[in-house]
Amino acid sequence: MATKSTAQAHWEGSLMEGAGQVELATSGVGTFELKWAKRAEASAGATNPEELIAAAHASCYSMALSHALAGNGTPAESIDTTAVVGFQPGQGITGSDLTVVAKVPGLTEDEFQKFAAEAKTGCPVSAALTGIPITLDAQFVS
């Protein structure tokens, strides 16, 4: 069944001095502050589009890997994925670096690496991000 997810953003003021909010409208789980400073510099208390993309990529990758492993009859005990999405002012989004640590009984390291690499290309968010480099560091815990 196809689904649609909705987020809403509101912005006031100029890019540099302004601020806004993004609401995860479909789920209703939260509204988050947006600021240019968070996008261009390290700062706390607000989010930015790249952090939201990183959350989507880490979540999607974990789900894709979980699905592939379960389909193989070797479900993971745990999968922990971090996505780091880079941004360079004037250039844009520079890439997404995935790091996954998974505990998967019943697999060898080589088998795990194969599933991890396939999940990187099979994840729908990875497919949406084909315009940027995507790296993967997959760590296997037996």
C-alpha positions as semicolon CSV with decimal commas, in nm:
position;residue;x (nm);y (nm);z (nm)
1;M;0,000;0,000;0,000
2;A;0,142;0,337;-0,100
3;T;0,167;0,603;0,166
4;K;0,243;0,973;0,173
5;S;0,423;1,151;0,453
6;T;0,390;1,520;0,520
7;A;0,615;1,775;0,686
8;Q;0,541;2,146;0,699
9;A;0,795;2,427;0,726
10;H;0,740;2,790;0,823
11;W;1,014;3,054;0,785
12;E;1,024;3,423;0,882
13;G;1,289;3,676;0,790
14;S;1,603;3,660;0,581
15;L;1,814;3,350;0,546
16;M;2,089;3,467;0,780
17;E;1,880;3,636;1,050
18;G;1,553;3,451;1,012
19;A;1,423;3,138;1,177
20;G;1,150;2,889;1,133
21;Q;1,001;2,560;1,231
22;V;0,945;2,225;1,066
23;E;0,661;2,003;1,181
24;L;0,644;1,630;1,124
25;A;0,278;1,656;1,036
26;T;0,190;1,299;0,944
27;S;0,316;1,146;1,266
28;G;0,260;1,447;1,489
29;V;0,572;1,355;1,686
30;G;0,718;1,699;1,692
31;T;0,790;2,047;1,571
32;F;1,152;2,153;1,549
33;E;1,320;2,494;1,524
34;L;1,514;2,579;1,206
35;K;1,800;2,828;1,179
36;W;2,068;2,906;0,922
37;A;2,334;2,897;1,194
38;K;2,254;2,531;1,254
39;R;2,302;2,463;0,884
40;A;2,624;2,660;0,836
41;E;2,783;2,614;1,178
42;A;2,765;2,374;1,467
43;S;2,494;2,488;1,706
44;A;2,241;2,329;1,935
45;G;1,874;2,396;1,986
46;A;1,759;2,381;1,625
47;T;1,772;2,143;1,332
48;N;1,839;2,176;0,960
49;P;1,748;1,995;0,638
50;E;2,067;1,788;0,644
51;E;1,999;1,654;0,992
52;L;1,649;1,555;0,881
53;I;1,794;1,383;0,572
54;A;2,045;1,203;0,796
55;A;1,761;1,081;1,018
56;A;1,571;0,956;0,715
57;H;1,878;0,785;0,569
58;A;1,981;0,611;0,893
59;S;1,625;0,492;0,954
60;C;1,570;0,370;0,600
61;Y;1,904;0,192;0,583
62;S;1,839;0,010;0,911
63;M;1,498;-0,103;0,786
64;A;1,636;-0,219;0,449
65;L;1,914;-0,419;0,615
66;S;1,675;-0,567;0,869
67;H;1,437;-0,676;0,593
68;A;1,712;-0,838;0,386
69;L;1,856;-1,025;0,683
70;A;1,516;-1,152;0,795
71;G;1,440;-1,264;0,438
72;N;1,761;-1,468;0,451
73;G;1,643;-1,641;0,769
74;T;1,912;-1,464;0,973
75;P;1,734;-1,179;1,151
76;A;1,954;-0,925;1,324
77;E;1,957;-0,900;1,700
78;S;2,042;-0,533;1,665
79;I;2,126;-0,277;1,399
80;D;2,265;0,065;1,491
81;T;2,307;0,306;1,201
82;T;2,448;0,657;1,199
83;A;2,422;0,882;0,894
84;V;2,631;1,197;0,868
85;V;2,513;1,430;0,592
86;G;2,759;1,701;0,496
87;F;2,672;2,054;0,386
88;Q;2,902;2,318;0,241
89;P;2,760;2,671;0,205
90;G;2,771;2,769;-0,160
91;Q;2,805;2,409;-0,271
92;G;2,516;2,227;-0,101
93;I;2,487;1,875;0,033
94;T;2,822;1,702;-0,008
95;G;2,742;1,342;0,082
96;S;2,601;1,095;0,331
97;D;2,830;0,870;0,532
98;L;2,660;0,564;0,679
99;T;2,808;0,367;0,967
100;V;2,630;0,053;1,077
101;V;2,708;-0,185;1,360
102;A;2,495;-0,499;1,351
103;K;2,476;-0,813;1,559
104;V;2,361;-1,094;1,332
105;P;2,387;-1,453;1,455
106;G;2,427;-1,715;1,186
107;L;2,622;-1,505;0,934
108;T;2,986;-1,479;0,845
109;E;3,159;-1,143;0,813
110;D;3,166;-1,176;0,432
111;E;2,794;-1,260;0,416
112;F;2,713;-0,963;0,637
113;Q;2,919;-0,726;0,422
114;K;2,726;-0,842;0,115
115;F;2,390;-0,773;0,281
116;A;2,514;-0,438;0,415
117;A;2,626;-0,324;0,069
118;E;2,302;-0,439;-0,095
119;A;2,097;-0,254;0,168
120;K;2,289;0,066;0,087
121;T;2,173;0,056;-0,274
122;G;1,833;-0,098;-0,194
123;C;1,730;0,161;0,063
124;P;1,471;0,398;-0,094
125;V;1,634;0,702;0,070
126;S;1,971;0,601;-0,081
127;A;1,796;0,584;-0,417
128;A;1,660;0,937;-0,363
129;L;2,010;1,060;-0,277
130;T;2,185;0,932;-0,589
131;G;2,308;1,284;-0,668
132;I;2,552;1,275;-0,375
133;P;2,828;1,036;-0,269
134;I;2,718;0,774;-0,016
135;T;2,978;0,582;0,184
136;L;2,928;0,280;0,408
137;D;3,130;0,153;0,702
138;A;2,967;-0,176;0,804
139;Q;3,082;-0,336;1,128
140;F;2,979;-0,694;1,204
141;V;2,931;-0,828;1,555
142;S;2,888;-1,204;1,571
